[in-house]
Amino acid sequence: MKGKHIILGISGGIAAYKSATLLRLFIKAGAEVQVVMTPAGKEFITPVTLSALSGKPVVSEFFTANSGEWHSHVDLGLWADAMVIAPATASTIAKMANGVADNMLVTTYLSAKAPVFVAPAMDLDMFAHPTTSRNLDLLRSYGNTIIEPASGELASHLIGKGRMEEPENIFKVLEAFFAKQEDLKGKKMLVTAGPTYEKIDPVRFIGNYSTGKMGYAIAEEAASRGAEVVLVSGPVDIMPRHPAIHLVKVESAREMLAACEEHFPTADYAVMCAAVADYAPADCAATKIKREGNEPPVIHLVKNPDIAKTLGMKKRDGQKMVGFALETDHEFDNAMSKLRSKNLDMIVLNSLRDKGAGFGTDTNKITIFTADGGETSFGLKSKREVAADIIDTLITL
Ligand code: CTP
């Protein structure tokens, strides 16, 4: 944690007194901490205590009243290696989930490029309310990590779930996160993502429903762990956020193969996440195929190259390859046969029979099979969390 930049966001809950302990732990571990408080947070713990512990003035307003100095949430967002909101009240969580940027903390959150950790703290009924669950799910879907509250006696003297996790445990989560950031340092990862479009004529194509979310999540997770990432992506609407991701945009399977062949020889890992069209029209009409006066056209298809298989055949010692299998039936047999036929080290199976898995969703439910016989099933998680599970397993190979 030494030298890491942490934004500690404090909102207005009784657990704010524990934030001083958390801040102390970060400082003792060598981190630089900038405290950002909501106005309500200041009712529970004074900025003087926190600035004395952090060695930096606490930020709470957009401007310093007497000098007019502007506190740039944008600069703060770029400065941070991690942002921790502890305690995160129901109100702050709701504002974060919905982009209500009416205070410095939420504005900073919206500008933060670094991973965000949220430690909720509230009364048990507030925590159990569907609106809180929905807002926390939204935060998870943005890739934020929720540090679940513990059960115990609350400020209301009721017993239940809602008490902010102890500072020592929040600290451990951050410690593990920073340790993980070194996991892929010095490694290069090739990731394919999204669909491919195979042109029929200048305005039409054969494609599929892939949105690229899973592949982009893997690229972000790998980059956040120190890897240099080459993301070869079919046509999707997402932009990578991490500066260590080099995006190569392609359209067809053949273009995707060409980009992969260029980068694969120097890659340590390749994760084949793209939903590559298996067939392409044999010819692309030079002009738009017209409807009037014509019989329905017959489109002759040719097989596209199997990118994963092509690379799998060229795999050298030490290179590790991951494939995906999105299946509707005979899931296990299909996944195992793809693992073997494409010479993969690991395959990630998701079944369209599982709710929340597959194309377009922000979540996924996977089972990982490794070439050495390993099999692990995971619950329904955000795609970013799934990406972390995939990379955790990949690193053990
Ligand atoms: N894949 C690939 N190139 C292709 C087809 C698939 O690189 N032309 C990769 C995918 O990125 C994925 C894995 O191979 O990692 C399995 O993809 P999938 O479409 O499920 O398998 P296919 O081999 O195309 O088999 P099928 O469509 O018959 O299920």
Boltz pocket constraint, residues with backbone or C-beta under 6 A from the ligand:
constraints:
  - pocket:
      binder: B
      contacts: [[A, 192], [A, 253], [A, 272], [A, 273], [A, 274], [A, 275], [A, 276], [A, 277], [A, 278], [A, 304], [A, 305], [A, 306], [A, 307], [A, 308], [A, 309], [A, 322], [A, 323], [A, 324], [A, 325], [A, 326], [A, 338], [A, 342]]
      max_distance: 6.0
